[in-house]
Amino acid sequence: MGDADGDGRADLLGLGAKSGVWLYRGTGDWRNPFQDRQATADLTAPTSAGLPAT
């Protein structure tokens, strides 16, 4: 957890079963603390992990 998007609210990053990284943005509402997940990276694709494509 941390403020991944700089809006001052805690966000959650999760690692999916198939190597995807998911972002759950914080809402600031204790009854519904996070928005629906958003894909942020696919760790199976070399370019999204910051590695050169082969």
PQR file with spaces between the fields and no chain letter, atoms N, CA, C, O and H, PARSE charges and radii, in Angstrom:
ATOM       1  N    MET     1       0.835   -1.178    0.000 -0.4000 1.5000
ATOM       2  CA   MET     1       0.000    0.000    0.000 -0.0000 2.0000
ATOM       3  C    MET     1       0.878    1.238    0.000  0.5500 1.7000
ATOM       4  O    MET     1       1.994    1.227    0.519 -0.5500 1.4000
ATOM       5  N    GLY     2       0.370    2.281   -0.576 -0.4000 1.5000
ATOM       6  CA   GLY     2       1.047    3.557   -0.652 -0.0000 2.0000
ATOM       7  C    GLY     2       0.256    4.442   -1.592  0.5500 1.7000
ATOM       8  O    GLY     2      -0.776    4.024   -2.117 -0.5500 1.4000
ATOM       9  H    GLY     2      -0.537    2.291   -0.998  0.4000 1.0000
ATOM      10  N    ASP     3       0.718    5.637   -1.807 -0.4000 1.5000
ATOM      11  CA   ASP     3       0.026    6.571   -2.690 -0.0000 2.0000
ATOM      12  C    ASP     3       0.661    6.487   -4.081  0.5500 1.7000
ATOM      13  O    ASP     3       1.550    7.270   -4.412 -0.5500 1.4000
ATOM      14  H    ASP     3       1.556    5.977   -1.380  0.4000 1.0000
ATOM      15  N    ALA     4       0.200    5.537   -4.884 -0.4000 1.5000
ATOM      16  CA   ALA     4       0.792    5.284   -6.194 -0.0000 2.0000
ATOM      17  C    ALA     4       0.497    6.381   -7.207  0.5500 1.7000
ATOM      18  O    ALA     4       1.285    6.588   -8.129 -0.5500 1.4000
ATOM      19  H    ALA     4      -0.522    4.901   -4.615  0.4000 1.0000
ATOM      20  N    ASP     5      -0.617    7.089   -7.059 -0.4000 1.5000
ATOM      21  CA   ASP     5      -0.978    8.081   -8.072 -0.0000 2.0000
ATOM      22  C    ASP     5      -0.848    9.533   -7.597  0.5500 1.7000
ATOM      23  O    ASP     5      -1.199   10.454   -8.335 -0.5500 1.4000
ATOM      24  H    ASP     5      -1.258    6.922   -6.309  0.4000 1.0000
ATOM      25  N    GLY     6      -0.351    9.748   -6.379 -0.4000 1.5000
ATOM      26  CA   GLY     6      -0.071   11.095   -5.904 -0.0000 2.0000
ATOM      27  C    GLY     6      -1.270   11.927   -5.500  0.5500 1.7000
ATOM      28  O    GLY     6      -1.160   13.149   -5.405 -0.5500 1.4000
ATOM      29  H    GLY     6      -0.066    9.001   -5.779  0.4000 1.0000
ATOM      30  N    ASP     7      -2.428   11.295   -5.256 -0.4000 1.5000
ATOM      31  CA   ASP     7      -3.626   12.063   -4.896 -0.0000 2.0000
ATOM      32  C    ASP     7      -3.828   12.202   -3.393  0.5500 1.7000
ATOM      33  O    ASP     7      -4.812   12.800   -2.959 -0.5500 1.4000
ATOM      34  H    ASP     7      -2.518   10.302   -5.334  0.4000 1.0000
ATOM      35  N    GLY     8      -2.905   11.657   -2.583 -0.4000 1.5000
ATOM      36  CA   GLY     8      -3.011   11.782   -1.141 -0.0000 2.0000
ATOM      37  C    GLY     8      -3.792   10.675   -0.466  0.5500 1.7000
ATOM      38  O    GLY     8      -3.922   10.681    0.758 -0.5500 1.4000
ATOM      39  H    GLY     8      -2.105   11.171   -2.935  0.4000 1.0000
ATOM      40  N    ARG     9      -4.317    9.723   -1.226 -0.4000 1.5000
ATOM      41  CA   ARG     9      -5.061    8.588   -0.667 -0.0000 2.0000
ATOM      42  C    ARG     9      -4.271    7.302   -0.884  0.5500 1.7000
ATOM      43  O    ARG     9      -3.574    7.153   -1.887 -0.5500 1.4000
ATOM      44  H    ARG     9      -4.211    9.718   -2.220  0.4000 1.0000
ATOM      45  N    ALA    10      -4.385    6.387    0.054 -0.4000 1.5000
ATOM      46  CA   ALA    10      -3.670    5.114   -0.055 -0.0000 2.0000
ATOM      47  C    ALA    10      -4.228    4.282   -1.205  0.5500 1.7000
ATOM      48  O    ALA    10      -5.443    4.140   -1.345 -0.5500 1.4000
ATOM      49  H    ALA    10      -4.952    6.508    0.869  0.4000 1.0000
ATOM      50  N    ASP    11      -3.345    3.741   -2.015 -0.4000 1.5000
ATOM      51  CA   ASP    11      -3.699    2.851   -3.107 -0.0000 2.0000
ATOM      52  C    ASP    11      -3.128    1.472   -2.804  0.5500 1.7000
ATOM      53  O    ASP    11      -2.266    1.321   -1.938 -0.5500 1.4000
ATOM      54  H    ASP    11      -2.358    3.857   -1.901  0.4000 1.0000
ATOM      55  N    LEU    12      -3.609    0.489   -3.514 -0.4000 1.5000
ATOM      56  CA   LEU    12      -3.153   -0.878   -3.315 -0.0000 2.0000
ATOM      57  C    LEU    12      -2.683   -1.440   -4.644  0.5500 1.7000
ATOM      58  O    LEU    12      -3.389   -1.338   -5.647 -0.5500 1.4000
ATOM      59  H    LEU    12      -4.309    0.612   -4.217  0.4000 1.0000
ATOM      60  N    LEU    13      -1.496   -2.033   -4.659 -0.4000 1.5000
ATOM      61  CA   LEU    13      -0.989   -2.730   -5.837 -0.0000 2.0000
ATOM      62  C    LEU    13      -1.033   -4.217   -5.549  0.5500 1.7000
ATOM      63  O    LEU    13      -0.643   -4.656   -4.467 -0.5500 1.4000
ATOM      64  H    LEU    13      -0.923   -2.115   -3.844  0.4000 1.0000
ATOM      65  N    GLY    14      -1.503   -4.991   -6.507 -0.4000 1.5000
ATOM      66  CA   GLY    14      -1.575   -6.432   -6.339 -0.0000 2.0000
ATOM      67  C    GLY    14      -0.944   -7.148   -7.512  0.5500 1.7000
ATOM      68  O    GLY    14      -0.949   -6.641   -8.634 -0.5500 1.4000
ATOM      69  H    GLY    14      -1.820   -4.634   -7.386  0.4000 1.0000
ATOM      70  N    LEU    15      -0.405   -8.318   -7.258 -0.4000 1.5000
ATOM      71  CA   LEU    15       0.194   -9.144   -8.295 -0.0000 2.0000
ATOM      72  C    LEU    15      -0.777  -10.261   -8.627  0.5500 1.7000
ATOM      73  O    LEU    15      -1.174  -11.029   -7.751 -0.5500 1.4000
ATOM      74  H    LEU    15      -0.401   -8.730   -6.347  0.4000 1.0000
ATOM      75  N    GLY    16      -1.158  -10.352   -9.891 -0.4000 1.5000
ATOM      76  CA   GLY    16      -2.108  -11.368  -10.319 -0.0000 2.0000
ATOM      77  C    GLY    16      -1.466  -12.735  -10.491  0.5500 1.7000
ATOM      78  O    GLY    16      -0.242  -12.856  -10.547 -0.5500 1.4000
ATOM      79  H    GLY    16      -0.835   -9.729  -10.603  0.4000 1.0000
ATOM      80  N    ALA    17      -2.298  -13.754  -10.573 -0.4000 1.5000
ATOM      81  CA   ALA    17      -1.826  -15.132  -10.703 -0.0000 2.0000
ATOM      82  C    ALA    17      -1.057  -15.363  -11.993  0.5500 1.7000
ATOM      83  O    ALA    17      -0.222  -16.265  -12.058 -0.5500 1.4000
ATOM      84  H    ALA    17      -3.292  -13.655  -10.528  0.4000 1.0000
ATOM      85  N    LYS    18      -1.323  -14.565  -13.021 -0.4000 1.5000
ATOM      86  CA   LYS    18      -0.645  -14.739  -14.310 -0.0000 2.0000
ATOM      87  C    LYS    18       0.327  -13.604  -14.584  0.5500 1.7000
ATOM      88  O    LYS    18       0.510  -13.213  -15.737 -0.5500 1.4000
ATOM      89  H    LYS    18      -2.002  -13.833  -12.968  0.4000 1.0000
ATOM      90  N    SER    19       0.946  -13.073  -13.550 -0.4000 1.5000
ATOM      91  CA   SER    19       2.012  -12.066  -13.623 -0.0000 2.0000
ATOM      92  C    SER    19       1.565  -10.656  -13.960  0.5500 1.7000
ATOM      93  O    SER    19       2.411   -9.815  -14.265 -0.5500 1.4000
ATOM      94  H    SER    19       0.797  -13.391  -12.614  0.4000 1.0000
ATOM      95  N    GLY    20       0.297  -10.365  -13.920 -0.4000 1.5000
ATOM      96  CA   GLY    20      -0.162   -8.999  -14.127 -0.0000 2.0000
ATOM      97  C    GLY    20      -0.073   -8.204  -12.829  0.5500 1.7000
ATOM      98  O    GLY    20      -0.176   -8.765  -11.738 -0.5500 1.4000
ATOM      99  H    GLY    20      -0.390  -11.048  -13.672  0.4000 1.0000
ATOM     100  N    VAL    21       0.119   -6.900  -12.958 -0.4000 1.5000
ATOM     101  CA   VAL    21       0.122   -6.016  -11.794 -0.0000 2.0000
ATOM     102  C    VAL    21      -1.141   -5.170  -11.861  0.5500 1.7000
ATOM     103  O    VAL    21      -1.438   -4.556  -12.886 -0.5500 1.4000
ATOM     104  H    VAL    21       0.203   -6.445  -13.845  0.4000 1.0000
ATOM     105  N    TRP    22      -1.877   -5.146  -10.762 -0.4000 1.5000
ATOM     106  CA   TRP    22      -3.157   -4.456  -10.701 -0.0000 2.0000
ATOM     107  C    TRP    22      -3.087   -3.299   -9.717  0.5500 1.7000
ATOM     108  O    TRP    22      -2.489   -3.419   -8.647 -0.5500 1.4000
ATOM     109  H    TRP    22      -1.636   -5.644   -9.929  0.4000 1.0000
ATOM     110  N    LEU    23      -3.694   -2.186  -10.079 -0.4000 1.5000
ATOM     111  CA   LEU    23      -3.779   -1.014   -9.215 -0.0000 2.0000
ATOM     112  C    LEU    23      -5.219   -0.848   -8.758  0.5500 1.7000
ATOM     113  O    LEU    23      -6.144   -0.830   -9.570 -0.5500 1.4000
ATOM     114  H    LEU    23      -4.179   -2.088  -10.947  0.4000 1.0000
ATOM     115  N    TYR    24      -5.395   -0.729   -7.449 -0.4000 1.5000
ATOM     116  CA   TYR    24      -6.688   -0.406   -6.857 -0.0000 2.0000
ATOM     117  C    TYR    24      -6.538    0.994   -6.265  0.5500 1.7000
ATOM     118  O    TYR    24      -5.905    1.157   -5.222 -0.5500 1.4000
ATOM     119  H    TYR    24      -4.644   -0.744   -6.789  0.4000 1.0000
ATOM     120  N    ARG    25      -7.109    1.996   -6.913 -0.4000 1.5000
ATOM     121  CA   ARG    25      -6.985    3.378   -6.445 -0.0000 2.0000
ATOM     122  C    ARG    25      -7.843    3.606   -5.209  0.5500 1.7000
ATOM     123  O    ARG    25      -8.991    3.165   -5.152 -0.5500 1.4000
ATOM     124  H    ARG    25      -7.623    1.863   -7.761  0.4000 1.0000
ATOM     125  N    GLY    26      -7.283    4.293   -4.224 -0.4000 1.5000
ATOM     126  CA   GLY    26      -8.013    4.614   -3.010 -0.0000 2.0000
ATOM     127  C    GLY    26      -9.067    5.683   -3.262  0.5500 1.7000
ATOM     128  O    GLY    26      -8.853    6.613   -4.039 -0.5500 1.4000
ATOM     129  H    GLY    26      -6.350    4.651   -4.271  0.4000 1.0000
ATOM     130  N    THR    27     -10.221    5.536   -2.587 -0.4000 1.5000
ATOM     131  CA   THR    27     -11.316    6.489   -2.763 -0.0000 2.0000
ATOM     132  C    THR    27     -11.408    7.499   -1.624  0.5500 1.7000
ATOM     133  O    THR    27     -11.985    8.574   -1.793 -0.5500 1.4000
ATOM     134  H    THR    27     -10.395    4.781   -1.955  0.4000 1.0000
ATOM     135  N    GLY    28     -10.838    7.159   -0.455 -0.4000 1.5000
ATOM     136  CA   GLY    28     -10.995    8.012    0.714 -0.0000 2.0000
ATOM     137  C    GLY    28     -12.283    7.750    1.471  0.5500 1.7000
ATOM     138  O    GLY    28     -12.560    8.418    2.467 -0.5500 1.4000
ATOM     139  H    GLY    28     -10.370    6.286   -0.318  0.4000 1.0000
ATOM     140  N    ASP    29     -13.076    6.789    1.016 -0.4000 1.5000
ATOM     141  CA   ASP    29     -14.351    6.433    1.652 -0.0000 2.0000
ATOM     142  C    ASP    29     -14.200    5.086    2.352  0.5500 1.7000
ATOM     143  O    ASP    29     -13.951    4.077    1.693 -0.5500 1.4000
ATOM     144  H    ASP    29     -12.852    6.246    0.207  0.4000 1.0000
ATOM     145  N    TRP    30     -14.345    5.053    3.658 -0.4000 1.5000
ATOM     146  CA   TRP    30     -14.132    3.819    4.412 -0.0000 2.0000
ATOM     147  C    TRP    30     -15.140    2.730    4.056  0.5500 1.7000
ATOM     148  O    TRP    30     -14.865    1.547    4.255 -0.5500 1.4000
ATOM     149  H    TRP    30     -14.548    5.873    4.194  0.4000 1.0000
ATOM     150  N    ARG    31     -16.303    3.116    3.532 -0.4000 1.5000
ATOM     151  CA   ARG    31     -17.313    2.120    3.164 -0.0000 2.0000
ATOM     152  C    ARG    31     -16.988    1.422    1.854  0.5500 1.7000
ATOM     153  O    ARG    31     -17.415    0.290    1.626 -0.5500 1.4000
ATOM     154  H    ARG    31     -16.527    4.077    3.370  0.4000 1.0000
ATOM     155  N    ASN    32     -16.240    2.086    1.001 -0.4000 1.5000
ATOM     156  CA   ASN    32     -15.819    1.543   -0.293 -0.0000 2.0000
ATOM     157  C    ASN    32     -14.404    2.080   -0.552  0.5500 1.7000
ATOM     158  O    ASN    32     -14.237    3.016   -1.335 -0.5500 1.4000
ATOM     159  H    ASN    32     -15.892    3.006    1.186  0.4000 1.0000
ATOM     160  N    PRO    33     -13.391    1.500    0.093 -0.5600 1.5000
ATOM     161  CA   PRO    33     -12.071    2.113    0.121  0.2800 2.0000
ATOM     162  C    PRO    33     -11.296    2.124   -1.194  0.5500 1.7000
ATOM     163  O    PRO    33     -10.389    2.940   -1.361 -0.5500 1.4000
ATOM     164  N    PHE    34     -11.633    1.234   -2.136 -0.4000 1.5000
ATOM     165  CA   PHE    34     -10.873    1.168   -3.385 -0.0000 2.0000
ATOM     166  C    PHE    34     -11.786    1.110   -4.588  0.5500 1.7000
ATOM     167  O    PHE    34     -12.876    0.541   -4.529 -0.5500 1.4000
ATOM     168  H    PHE    34     -12.369    0.571   -2.000  0.4000 1.0000
ATOM     169  N    GLN    35     -11.329    1.709   -5.692 -0.4000 1.5000
ATOM     170  CA   GLN    35     -12.030    1.597   -6.969 -0.0000 2.0000
ATOM     171  C    GLN    35     -11.769    0.218   -7.557  0.5500 1.7000
ATOM     172  O    GLN    35     -10.947   -0.538   -7.040 -0.5500 1.4000
ATOM     173  H    GLN    35     -10.444    2.172   -5.739  0.4000 1.0000
ATOM     174  N    ASP    36     -12.468   -0.106   -8.634 -0.4000 1.5000
ATOM     175  CA   ASP    36     -12.215   -1.363   -9.334 -0.0000 2.0000
ATOM     176  C    ASP    36     -10.773   -1.398   -9.822  0.5500 1.7000
ATOM     177  O    ASP    36     -10.168   -0.353  -10.062 -0.5500 1.4000
ATOM     178  H    ASP    36     -13.136    0.508   -9.054  0.4000 1.0000
ATOM     179  N    ARG    37     -10.231   -2.585   -9.966 -0.4000 1.5000
ATOM     180  CA   ARG    37      -8.832   -2.716  -10.348 -0.0000 2.0000
ATOM     181  C    ARG    37      -8.575   -2.231  -11.765  0.5500 1.7000
ATOM     182  O    ARG    37      -9.449   -2.268  -12.631 -0.5500 1.4000
ATOM     183  H    ARG    37     -10.723   -3.434   -9.771  0.4000 1.0000
ATOM     184  N    GLN    38      -7.355   -1.781  -11.969 -0.4000 1.5000
ATOM     185  CA   GLN    38      -6.882   -1.352  -13.282 -0.0000 2.0000
ATOM     186  C    GLN    38      -5.571   -2.055  -13.552  0.5500 1.7000
ATOM     187  O    GLN    38      -4.693   -2.082  -12.689 -0.5500 1.4000
ATOM     188  H    GLN    38      -6.645   -1.752  -11.265  0.4000 1.0000
ATOM     189  N    ALA    39      -5.423   -2.627  -14.742 -0.4000 1.5000
ATOM     190  CA   ALA    39      -4.161   -3.270  -15.108 -0.0000 2.0000
ATOM     191  C    ALA    39      -3.099   -2.194  -15.270  0.5500 1.7000
ATOM     192  O    ALA    39      -3.334   -1.176  -15.920 -0.5500 1.4000
ATOM     193  H    ALA    39      -6.136   -2.604  -15.443  0.4000 1.0000
ATOM     194  N    THR    40      -1.930   -2.418  -14.680 -0.4000 1.5000
ATOM     195  CA   THR    40      -0.852   -1.438  -14.775 -0.0000 2.0000
ATOM     196  C    THR    40       0.366   -1.973  -15.501  0.5500 1.7000
ATOM     197  O    THR    40       1.132   -1.194  -16.069 -0.5500 1.4000
ATOM     198  H    THR    40      -1.738   -3.245  -14.152  0.4000 1.0000
ATOM     199  N    ALA    41       0.565   -3.291  -15.497 -0.4000 1.5000
ATOM     200  CA   ALA    41       1.716   -3.876  -16.191 -0.0000 2.0000
ATOM     201  C    ALA    41       1.475   -5.352  -16.416  0.5500 1.7000
ATOM     202  O    ALA    41       0.774   -6.012  -15.649 -0.5500 1.4000
ATOM     203  H    ALA    41      -0.057   -3.923  -15.035  0.4000 1.0000
ATOM     204  N    ASP    42       2.064   -5.851  -17.472 -0.4000 1.5000
ATOM     205  CA   ASP    42       2.052   -7.279  -17.766 -0.0000 2.0000
ATOM     206  C    ASP    42       3.498   -7.741  -17.693  0.5500 1.7000
ATOM     207  O    ASP    42       4.292   -7.467  -18.592 -0.5500 1.4000
ATOM     208  H    ASP    42       2.634   -5.315  -18.095  0.4000 1.0000
ATOM     209  N    LEU    43       3.833   -8.436  -16.630 -0.4000 1.5000
ATOM     210  CA   LEU    43       5.225   -8.820  -16.418 -0.0000 2.0000
ATOM     211  C    LEU    43       5.696   -9.929  -17.344  0.5500 1.7000
ATOM     212  O    LEU    43       6.875  -10.282  -17.335 -0.5500 1.4000
ATOM     213  H    LEU    43       3.188   -8.659  -15.899  0.4000 1.0000
ATOM     214  N    THR    44       4.787  -10.487  -18.147 -0.4000 1.5000
ATOM     215  CA   THR    44       5.203  -11.489  -19.114 -0.0000 2.0000
ATOM     216  C    THR    44       5.678  -10.851  -20.411  0.5500 1.7000
ATOM     217  O    THR    44       6.317  -11.513  -21.228 -0.5500 1.4000
ATOM     218  H    THR    44       3.829  -10.200  -18.154  0.4000 1.0000
ATOM     219  N    ALA    45       5.372   -9.564  -20.609 -0.4000 1.5000
ATOM     220  CA   ALA    45       5.815   -8.845  -21.805 -0.0000 2.0000
ATOM     221  C    ALA    45       7.103   -8.113  -21.489  0.5500 1.7000
ATOM     222  O    ALA    45       7.108   -7.276  -20.587 -0.5500 1.4000
ATOM     223  H    ALA    45       4.853   -9.025  -19.945  0.4000 1.0000
ATOM     224  N    PRO    46       8.209   -8.388  -22.196 -0.5600 1.5000
ATOM     225  CA   PRO    46       9.499   -7.785  -21.853  0.2800 2.0000
ATOM     226  C    PRO    46       9.510   -6.261  -21.827  0.5500 1.7000
ATOM     227  O    PRO    46      10.169   -5.677  -20.966 -0.5500 1.4000
ATOM     228  N    THR    47       8.802   -5.597  -22.742 -0.4000 1.5000
ATOM     229  CA   THR    47       8.869   -4.140  -22.785 -0.0000 2.0000
ATOM     230  C    THR    47       8.132   -3.482  -21.640  0.5500 1.7000
ATOM     231  O    THR    47       8.523   -2.393  -21.219 -0.5500 1.4000
ATOM     232  H    THR    47       8.267   -6.072  -23.441  0.4000 1.0000
ATOM     233  N    SER    48       7.065   -4.103  -21.108 -0.4000 1.5000
ATOM     234  CA   SER    48       6.343   -3.489  -20.002 -0.0000 2.0000
ATOM     235  C    SER    48       7.108   -3.629  -18.685  0.5500 1.7000
ATOM     236  O    SER    48       6.837   -2.897  -17.732 -0.5500 1.4000
ATOM     237  H    SER    48       6.747   -4.988  -21.450  0.4000 1.0000
ATOM     238  N    ALA    49       8.049   -4.553  -18.624 -0.4000 1.5000
ATOM     239  CA   ALA    49       8.846   -4.732  -17.415 -0.0000 2.0000
ATOM     240  C    ALA    49      10.115   -3.896  -17.474  0.5500 1.7000
ATOM     241  O    ALA    49      10.966   -4.009  -16.592 -0.5500 1.4000
ATOM     242  H    ALA    49       8.268   -5.147  -19.398  0.4000 1.0000
ATOM     243  N    GLY    50      10.258   -3.062  -18.495 -0.4000 1.5000
ATOM     244  CA   GLY    50      11.428   -2.220  -18.612 -0.0000 2.0000
ATOM     245  C    GLY    50      12.614   -2.908  -19.263  0.5500 1.7000
ATOM     246  O    GLY    50      13.726   -2.382  -19.258 -0.5500 1.4000
ATOM     247  H    GLY    50       9.567   -2.970  -19.211  0.4000 1.0000
ATOM     248  N    LEU    51      12.374   -4.086  -19.824 -0.4000 1.5000
ATOM     249  CA   LEU    51      13.443   -4.832  -20.483 -0.0000 2.0000
ATOM     250  C    LEU    51      13.349   -4.656  -21.984  0.5500 1.7000
ATOM     251  O    LEU    51      12.252   -4.475  -22.513 -0.5500 1.4000
ATOM     252  H    LEU    51      11.470   -4.513  -19.828  0.4000 1.0000
ATOM     253  N    PRO    52      14.454   -4.702  -22.672 -0.5600 1.5000
ATOM     254  CA   PRO    52      14.386   -4.570  -24.148  0.2800 2.0000
ATOM     255  C    PRO    52      13.675   -5.757  -24.765  0.5500 1.7000
ATOM     256  O    PRO    52      13.820   -6.888  -24.302 -0.5500 1.4000
ATOM     257  N    ALA    53      12.915   -5.500  -25.796 -0.4000 1.5000
ATOM     258  CA   ALA    53      12.252   -6.576  -26.518 -0.0000 2.0000
ATOM     259  C    ALA    53      13.273   -7.401  -27.274  0.5500 1.7000
ATOM     260  O    ALA    53      14.265   -6.862  -27.765 -0.5500 1.4000
ATOM     261  H    ALA    53      12.796   -4.581  -26.172  0.4000 1.0000
ATOM     262  N    THR    54      13.044   -8.702  -27.373 -0.4000 1.5000
ATOM     263  CA   THR    54      13.993   -9.561  -28.086 -0.0000 2.0000
ATOM     264  C    THR    54      13.416  -10.040  -29.387  0.5500 1.7000
ATOM     265  O    THR    54      14.075  -10.774  -30.122 -0.5500 1.4000
ATOM     266  H    THR    54      12.238   -9.140  -26.973  0.4000 1.0000
